[in-house]
Amino acid sequence: MADARVMVVGAGLAGSECAWQLAQRGVEVELVEQKPLRRTPAQQHDFFAELVCSNSFRGAALSNAVGLLKEEMRRAGSLVMQAGEAARVPAGGAFAVDRVRFGAEVTERLRAHRNITVVAREVESIPDVDVPVVLATGPLTGDALAADLAATIGQSHLAYYDAIAPVVTAESIDWGVVFRASRYGKGDDAAYGNCPLDEAQYHAFVKAVLDAEKTTPRDFEDVRYFEGCLPLEVMAERGPLTLAYGPMKPVGLVDPRTGEQPFAVVQLRQENLAATAYNLVGFQTRMKWPEQRRVLRMIPGLEHAEFERFGSVHRNTFVRAPEVLDRDLALRSRPGVYLAGQITGVEGYVESAACGLILGARLGEGLRGKMPPPPPPTTALGALLTHLQTPREDFQPSNVVWAHFPPLEGRKIRKKRLRREKMAERALRDLGGWLAQVGVSAPQPSEPSFASG
Ligand SMILES: Cc1cc2nc3c(=O)[nH]c(=O)nc-3n(C[C@H](O)[C@H](O)[C@H](O)COP(=O)(O)OP(=O)(O)OC[C@H]3O[C@@H](n4cnc5c(N)ncnc54)[C@H](O)[C@@H]3O)c2cc1C
């Protein structure tokens, strides 16, 4: 294929994978990366696909959503997974890598590819070129490019910090305690669960939040929060009743069992269409994960809560994907410019690379003829897109989680592990057809395992 060309900006997890997928399909790729001229404050090396913090790709087992995602990527011929295997180090149930070996492997493979030209340059505005452009500049996209992107999509559609509230599974909530109601009876009652707290429980909870261990912000994270989405602990520090007048305000909510308004309430909002998960409204937090598990389980009705996602607040440049991106991950306001990776609103090394894979495979095929469909929603790859394409007021980045998959059809399987195994089997079955559509003819399954991890 001679004249199909694409410019990919950023050789991180997403850009490297995207460039590889395009190049493997015969597309000529100009891969523009600011390193070694400039690094983001989190980077320490000059190779591509740098893992800036942990060296883990998280769980390896297929009963884990990110384990399934990795298996799907392997089958789709992912460069990140090939390099990951080459650099893998023992890590129990997790998939961890030697980061230097991993980065070196990705860099060598990309530099050696005959369809890829690497250019070292910092891009300061969305390139105005006559070929498709992929922006994969990540969570620490520089100020100039971010400003141009914000001007293109609208200032309110680009965020510089995330504010992620924890998500718990519906089946782990004690619905004998938690009552369904929306404030003042407005809207659909079924959409909210309310955990009632009496005065003593409220004050004990606030104290536990204040005493809990928090993650420390990085040097480059000047912690100036938006008033509209302050972390729980920052609100608690402002005064003993600040939370009771903020996200825990009880007004307009009557506990049907007592006929009274509780002293305070933690609201749970339905997270997905299937109502298998709920988020704790306004509970974005920097408490460490084990502390979140301990402190949030003090809330009546959440004593046995299982967390699909923990809360967080960090520096993170991302767009409001459901409004800004079309189903091909192109900017609605600027066709021909695509986004990939963390900047779209996915979260995590593996998810970012997976996002680059979906875009690269589809665009690569599309430039040769017809754009293939997105991966089926039953797959982990498809679940990432479901997250990016589900409109919601409080859109925030997310890892791949089971809540983004459609539930299994037929009789409900009670055992969580078995249910997830069935969902993984369904995903891998459905993935086959999509792989054929993006030109992967005979994917080599690795040895799928449901072992713990
Ligand atoms: C401090 C920090 C720690 C994190 N830790 C983890 C973790 O432990 N585990 C995890 O799963 N996820 C982690 N993440 C989240 C996320 O998964 C990673 O940031 C991931 O690398 C995102 O992949 P990406 O491809 O979207 O962006 P990146 O991997 O950041 O890649 C972006 C690339 O674009 C280049 N670039 C940026 N701007 C320009 C420009 N203007 N011109 C040219 N090139 C440019 C950068 O140099 C970089 O190579 C962390 C994020 C941050 C910020």
Ligand as a Chemical Component Dictionary entry (heavy atoms), coordinates in Angstrom:
data_LIG
# 
_chem_comp.id                   LIG 
_chem_comp.type                 NON-POLYMER 
_chem_comp.pdbx_formal_charge   0 
_chem_comp.three_letter_code    LIG 
# 
loop_
_chem_comp_atom.comp_id 
_chem_comp_atom.atom_id 
_chem_comp_atom.alt_atom_id 
_chem_comp_atom.type_symbol 
_chem_comp_atom.charge 
_chem_comp_atom.model_Cartn_x 
_chem_comp_atom.model_Cartn_y 
_chem_comp_atom.model_Cartn_z 
_chem_comp_atom.pdbx_ordinal 
LIG C1  C1  C 0 2.287  10.374 37.135 1  
LIG C2  C2  C 0 1.444  9.303  36.523 2  
LIG C3  C3  C 0 1.550  8.007  36.999 3  
LIG C4  C4  C 0 0.768  6.981  36.425 4  
LIG N1  N1  N 0 0.901  5.723  36.884 5  
LIG C5  C5  C 0 0.225  4.716  36.315 6  
LIG C6  C6  C 0 0.411  3.366  36.760 7  
LIG O1  O1  O 0 1.178  3.114  37.669 8  
LIG N2  N2  N 0 -0.293 2.398  36.165 9  
LIG C7  C7  C 0 -1.134 2.642  35.142 10 
LIG O2  O2  O 0 -1.738 1.699  34.607 11 
LIG N3  N3  N 0 -1.347 3.910  34.686 12 
LIG C8  C8  C 0 -0.683 4.948  35.257 13 
LIG N4  N4  N 0 -0.874 6.245  34.833 14 
LIG C9  C9  C 0 -1.936 6.537  33.867 15 
LIG C10 C10 C 0 -1.689 6.212  32.392 16 
LIG O3  O3  O 0 -2.005 4.902  32.186 17 
LIG C11 C11 C 0 -0.342 6.470  31.846 18 
LIG O4  O4  O 0 -0.110 7.829  31.945 19 
LIG C12 C12 C 0 -0.199 6.015  30.370 20 
LIG O5  O5  O 0 1.146  6.158  30.061 21 
LIG C13 C13 C 0 -1.073 6.768  29.385 22 
LIG O6  O6  O 0 -0.760 6.367  28.070 23 
LIG P1  P1  P 0 -0.847 7.395  26.852 24 
LIG O7  O7  O 0 -0.289 6.714  25.678 25 
LIG O8  O8  O 0 -2.198 7.961  26.765 26 
LIG O9  O9  O 0 0.108  8.599  27.290 27 
LIG P2  P2  P 0 1.689  8.545  27.549 28 
LIG O10 O10 O 0 2.152  7.179  27.791 29 
LIG O11 O11 O 0 1.963  9.612  28.555 30 
LIG O12 O12 O 0 2.292  8.988  26.153 31 
LIG C14 C14 C 0 2.222  10.266 25.665 32 
LIG C15 C15 C 0 3.445  10.504 24.803 33 
LIG O13 O13 O 0 3.267  11.708 24.088 34 
LIG C16 C16 C 0 4.447  12.480 24.174 35 
LIG N5  N5  N 0 4.018  13.869 24.058 36 
LIG C17 C17 C 0 3.267  14.553 24.945 37 
LIG N6  N6  N 0 3.016  15.784 24.482 38 
LIG C18 C18 C 0 3.615  15.878 23.264 39 
LIG C19 C19 C 0 3.710  16.915 22.314 40 
LIG N7  N7  N 0 3.128  18.093 22.513 41 
LIG N8  N8  N 0 4.419  16.687 21.163 42 
LIG C20 C20 C 0 5.003  15.471 20.972 43 
LIG N9  N9  N 0 4.962  14.470 21.864 44 
LIG C21 C21 C 0 4.253  14.658 22.984 45 
LIG C22 C22 C 0 5.030  12.122 25.532 46 
LIG O14 O14 O 0 6.420  12.383 25.582 47 
LIG C23 C23 C 0 4.719  10.642 25.631 48 
LIG O15 O15 O 0 5.731  9.853  25.095 49 
LIG C24 C24 C 0 -0.128 7.279  35.373 50 
LIG C25 C25 C 0 -0.220 8.588  34.913 51 
LIG C26 C26 C 0 0.549  9.585  35.475 52 
LIG C27 C27 C 0 0.440  10.989 34.935 53 
# 
loop_
_chem_comp_bond.comp_id 
_chem_comp_bond.atom_id_1 
_chem_comp_bond.atom_id_2 
_chem_comp_bond.value_order 
_chem_comp_bond.pdbx_ordinal 
LIG C1  C2  SING 1  
LIG C2  C3  SING 2  
LIG C2  C26 DOUB 3  
LIG C3  C4  DOUB 4  
LIG C4  N1  SING 5  
LIG C4  C24 SING 6  
LIG N1  C5  DOUB 7  
LIG C5  C6  SING 8  
LIG C5  C8  SING 9  
LIG C6  O1  DOUB 10 
LIG C6  N2  SING 11 
LIG N2  C7  SING 12 
LIG C7  O2  DOUB 13 
LIG C7  N3  SING 14 
LIG N3  C8  DOUB 15 
LIG C8  N4  SING 16 
LIG N4  C9  SING 17 
LIG N4  C24 SING 18 
LIG C9  C10 SING 19 
LIG C10 O3  SING 20 
LIG C10 C11 SING 21 
LIG C11 O4  SING 22 
LIG C11 C12 SING 23 
LIG C12 O5  SING 24 
LIG C12 C13 SING 25 
LIG C13 O6  SING 26 
LIG O6  P1  SING 27 
LIG P1  O7  DOUB 28 
LIG P1  O8  SING 29 
LIG P1  O9  SING 30 
LIG O9  P2  SING 31 
LIG P2  O10 DOUB 32 
LIG P2  O11 SING 33 
LIG P2  O12 SING 34 
LIG O12 C14 SING 35 
LIG C14 C15 SING 36 
LIG C15 O13 SING 37 
LIG C15 C23 SING 38 
LIG O13 C16 SING 39 
LIG C16 N5  SING 40 
LIG C16 C22 SING 41 
LIG N5  C17 SING 42 
LIG N5  C21 SING 43 
LIG C17 N6  DOUB 44 
LIG N6  C18 SING 45 
LIG C18 C19 SING 46 
LIG C18 C21 DOUB 47 
LIG C19 N7  SING 48 
LIG C19 N8  DOUB 49 
LIG N8  C20 SING 50 
LIG C20 N9  DOUB 51 
LIG N9  C21 SING 52 
LIG C22 O14 SING 53 
LIG C22 C23 SING 54 
LIG C23 O15 SING 55 
LIG C24 C25 DOUB 56 
LIG C25 C26 SING 57 
LIG C26 C27 SING 58 
# 
